[in-house]
Amino acid sequence: MLQGIDVSNWQGSVDWADHADGGVAFAFAKATEGGDYRDKWFARNWNGMRESWLVCGAYHFARPKGDPVEHARFFLRTVEAAGGLRRGDLVALDLETNDGLRPAQVARYARRWCRHVERHGRVRPFVYTFPSFAQNGHCAGLSEYPLWIACPEKPRGLPLVPRPWQGWTIHQYAQKPVDRNVFHGSRQELTRLGHHPR
């Protein structure tokens, strides 16, 4: 299994070379939230991951009350401004809050965001979520997207898999002092799930 981490502005400056030396093979950095928040550390993280030869991932924190297409465009523009997607790069939708909406509305937002990114970014997003959030119906219709499941209460590589998924792709198994993940496969298999330019 490949070792990975994920970061956001909460981590501040990240020593990517140190993580790479420690066996980290892939990482996700927060890029955007909603339609107007850019993580101030994203560009530095994106380039730091790249320079350390990690499989690079960018994620968007979903705010389902907003317009999913506008949010997807904002996310893709932010990634482009930081250097853009290269072959094998990963993207993800962080789906963990409902903004007071019903599960069906949250799921509709997520499907539309994912479809726009898939069509215009030429990459199928991962969906990051928690078992309880998914089991309440917030992820309906998302089973075609690889599951990145946050399940630190279970042993590494043995997460709960909520409906509508049949299996997991990335397991976030620890959240302190940094979020730690494993991918069930090789580096080549992981980059195969990433961006593929025309």
Buried (B, 14 or more C-beta within 10 A) or exposed (E): BBBBBBBBBEBEEBEBEEBBEEEBBBBBBBBBBBBEBBBEBBBBBBBBBBEBEBBBBBBBBBBBBBBBBBBBBBBBEBBEEBEEBEEBBBBBBBBBBBEEBEBEBBBBBBBBBBBBBBEEBBBBBBBBBBBEBBBBBBBBEBBEBBBBBBBBEEEBEEBBBBEBBEEBBBBBBBEEEBBBBBBBBEBEEBBEBBBBEE
